[in-house]
């Protein structure tokens, strides 16, 4: 196999020795610079704690899917925020009864029961000085913005109008643009505080039990798919916003399809930790996917949501807070562990602006970098 210097000479025209000694030198230096960056990345991936941005405090901005269940009548279940706080170091802040929109709960949870995207934006705007203080003091280092569910949920006016076709495509687009505009404003204000932010999409609640039983007014899968199409456009806009703002995005919409199935072929159960979770089940029992109101997800489901956010923090910010194992998820919910049975890679629903090469890629890249360094030394000697 020819040496790197011989390959360069082969590519150069006859008699172009000076091209190797002069024109090639800046290119080699640039490649070596890239190799240095790769080496630094390898060291970081290898566990360099100094490079990690640990989650010291976690804030949430959203609706009741992020609220404290125990303060709102569902003490038999836990939201994703509660699970991370209780099982990952109490990072949600002190518990108390607040004199503002937070009501009762943890200090860094700004989520509000029933809040629309516009209301979430208003909460951030009206409390920005306090939020900035939480970030500046180091009490809050990371945050999740998970808004829009009440704008598109199966109980919303928008869902009904899209389902029954009373809105034109222009009205659907205008509505979506308005909701995205509110979320954009919230993102920009939170980014201005310096917090490490994750943006989430919303789920398709047409697959859940809210529409079943006494609520079954949306029984046509084809019409529910019309809403799913509108949700897909909304999801794409949020993903584009996250990319534009250089923050992580959790694709909650396609996560909901992975666990629930589609409108044409819904899943009856989802196996997690050896437990069969009833995907349209609602009640106090922990094997239900939903609590009794048929809207809010039960503990096991919320444990998976918690993992999506933890995965996003790790991949975007190298946060180092571990996700929950299936054993943790089911035992935290009071269920017996029966082995790992989920079979869904949750990382596929997390999008970041940080491209982390596979370890095998680095293994191939670093030896090549060594060859480039030798090449540079030979060029220096031959110049």
N, C-alpha and C positions, 0 to 999 in steps of 0.2 A: 504493500500500500504506500503510495507516495507521501512524503512529508508535507506539512502545510506550506512550507516555503516553496517546495517544488510545484505544488498546485497553483500557487500564485504566479510563479514564473510561467507555467504552462498557459495560464489565462492571459498573460501579458504578451504583446507583440514582440517579435524578435528584436533583441537589442535594447529592450526597455528595462534595463536593470535599475535605472533611476526611478522608474515608476514604483518599484517595490520599495525603494529607499525613501521616497518622498510622498508621492500621491497616495500610496497605500497606507502610509503611517497614520494619518488622521483617522482613517476608517478603522484600523486596528485598535487605535486608542479608544474610539467610541465603543467598539465591541467589548473591549476589556472593561470599560465603564459599566456596560450592561451586565457583564459577568460579576462585577463587584456588587451591583444591586441584587443579582440573583443570589449571591452568597449571603448577603444581608437578609434576604427573604428566607433563605434556607435556615439561617440561624433563628429567625423569628418564628418560623413554623416549628422549628425544633423545640420551642418552649421557652425562649428568652423572656423571663417575666418582666424585664424592664420595658419591653415593647408592648405589653398588654395594657389596655385601658379598662381596668376592672370596674365592674358596676358597683359603685359605692352607694348610690341611691337611685331608685327607679320611679319615674313619674308616668302616669297614664292620663290620656286626654281622649274621652270618648263618651259612650253611653252606658247603659246598664250591663252590657256584656262585659264591661271592664270594672264595674262597681263591686263593692263588697256585698256578697250575697247575705252574709249573716246579719247585716244591718237593714236588709230589705225583705225579710220574711222567708228566706231560703237557707236557713242555717244548716240544713242537711246536705248542702252542696257548697262548692267553692268555685269562684271565678278564677280565670288564669292569673289575675293579679294577686289574689289571695294566696294561691299556691306558690307563686314565686316568692312572695314576701315571707310566708311561713316556713318554706323549706329551702330557701336559698339566702338565709342570713338576715332576715328582717329588713330588707332594703326598701320597703315601701314607706318608711317613716313611722313616727309614733302614732298610736291610735288615739282618737279623740272625737269630740263633737265640735264641728267647725261652725263658725258664724257666717260662712259664705256658701257658695254653691256646692262645696264638697259634702255638706251635711255631716253624717257620721261615718267615720272610717279612718283610713291611713292618710297621713299628712300630705303625701306626694301624689295621691290619687285624685285628680281633678275631674274625673268622669261624673256624668250626671244622668240619672235615670230618665229615659225618654228623650234625650237630647238629639236634635238634628245636627247636621254638619254646621249649619249657620249658628246654632246655639253653642256648639263646641268652640267655634271660632270666637264668638263673643266672650265666652268664659276666659279664653286665653288673652284676648285683648283687654278685658276689664281687670284681670289679675296679673298682668304682665310684670309689673314691678315686683310682686311677691315671687312669681316664678323665676324671674331673673335673679333674685336674692337667693333662692334655693340652689340655683346653678352656680352662681358666683362663689357661694360659701363652700361648694363641693358636696353639699348634702344630696343634690341630684346630679347625676352624671349622664344618665341615659333616660330615654323617654319613648313611649309608643303613642302614636296618633292613630286611633282606630275609630273612625267616624264614617257616617253615611248609612248605617244599618237602618235607622228610623226614616231615612229618606227613600229607601227602596224595599223595606221589609214587606212581608205579605199582609200586614195590617195597615199599610200606608195608602194614601190616595193615589200616589204614582203607580203602585203595583196594580191597583184596580183599573186605572185608566189605560194602562198599557195592555193589561190582560184582555179587557173588553174592546180594545181598539178605538176608544173614544178620543185618544190623542193621535194627531198626525205625527209623522216622523220628525217634522220640524219642531213640534212641541216637545217630543221626547228629547231631541238634541238640545233644545234650549234649556230644558229642565236639568239635563246632565251637566251642561256647561255652567249653570248656576251653582250646582252642588260642588263641582270641581273647583270653581272659583273660591268658594268658602274654604275648602280644604287647602288650596294653594295659600290663601292668606294665613291660615293656621300654621302651615309648614314654615312659611317665611318668618313669622314672628318667633316660632320656637327655635329655628335655626339661628336667629339673631341673638339668642341667649347663649349660644355655644354648646348646648346640650347635644349629645350623640343620639340622633333621632332615627326611628324606624317608622315607616308609613305602612299602614295595612289597607288592603281592599276589604270588601264586604262579602258575606256569604249569600247564597241563594236560599232564602227561607221558604220558597215554594216547595222545597223538598222535605221540610220538617212537618211536625204534627200540628202546627197552628191551623192549617187549612183542613185538618181531618175532623171527624166527629161533628160537633155542632158548628164548626167553622168551615165546613167543606163547601165553600162557594167557588173554589178555583180547581175544579176537578178535571179540567180538560188539559192533558199534557201538552198538546200543541199550543194552546194559548199560554200556558206557563212558560213554554219555550220562547214566546215573544218577549216575556219579561227577562228571561235568561239572556237573550240577545242584547237587550238594553243594558243589562248588568255587565255583559262582556265588554261593551263599548266604554262603560264607566270604569271598569277594571283597567282597560288599556290606557285610558287617560291618566289614571293614578300611577300606573307603572311608568309612563312617560314622564310624569311630574317627578317621581322619585329619581329617575335617571338624570333628569335635568338638574336636580338639586343635589346630586351626588350622595344620596342616602339609600338605605336598604328598603326594599319593598317586599311585603308578605302577600302572596297571591292567595288570599283567603277564599276567593271565588272557586278556583280550581281545586283547592283543598276540599271545599265542601262537596264538589262533585266526586272527588276521589273516595271520600268516606260514605257519602250518601248514594252514589250512583247518579244516573241521569233521570230526566223526567219520563223517558220511555222505559227505562229499566232501573228502578230504584233498588237500593240494597236494603234488605230487611234487618240485617245485623252487621256489626263490625266487631271483629275479634281483637281485643287488646289484652295482653298479659294473660291469655287463656280464658278471658271472660267475654261472652257474647253480649255486646251492647246493642240494645234494641233501638234502631235508628229513628223510629217514629214513636218510641215509648216515652211517656211523660209521667212523672210522679216522684215520690220520695226515694224509691229504690235506686241504688247506685248503678244498676245495669241499664237504666234508662238513659237515653242520650239527652233528654230534656227534663227540666224540673216541671212542677205541676202546672205552671202557666202555659206550657207548650211553646214557649218562645226562647227562654234562656237555657243554655246548654248545661248539662249536669257535669259533675266533677271530672269523669274520665275524658269526656270530649274536651273540656276546658284544659285538661292537662296536655292534650295534644296541641291546643292553641298556644299554651305557654311555651311548648317546645319550639314552635315556629318563631316566636319572638326571640327566644334565647339563641336559636340558630342564627337568626339575622344579626343579633348583636355580636356574636362570635365572628361571623364571616366578614362583617363590615368593619367592626371596631376591635377585633381580637380581644373580646371582653373576658373570656376565660370562665364564665359562669356556666357550669355544665347543664345540659338538657336533662330532663327526667327520663329514666329508664322505664320500660313498660312495667317492671316490678314496682317501682316507686309510684307510678300513676295509679295502678289498681290498689295498692296497699294504702296509699294516701286517701283513697276513696272508701276504704273499709272493706275491700274485696280481697279474696284469696288470689295469690299469684299462681298461674298455671303454665308459665313459660312464655317466651316471646312469640306472638302470633300475629302482630299487626301486618307485617309484610308490605308496608308503604314507606318509601323513602321521603320523609318530610322535607328534606333539603331541596327537593325539586321545586318547592313552592316559595323558595326564598331567592330573591334577586338582589345582587349587590353591585356596586360600582367598582369593587375590588376584585380583580381577576387573580385567583390563587392557583398556580399551576399544581398539577398532580405531583406527588413525590417522585413518581417515575420520570416525569419530565425533568425535574431538577437533577435526578441521578444521571440522566444523559447529558444535561447542559453543563454541569460543573466540570466533568473531565474535559469537555471541549474547551472550556475556558482556560484550563491549564495549558492546553495545546496552543491557544492564542497567546498566552503569556510567553511561552517559549518562542513563538513566532516573532513576537515583538523584539525579544532579545536578539534574535538572529538578524532581524532587519537593522537594529541599531549597530550591530557589529559590521554589517555589510555596507552601511551607508558611508 
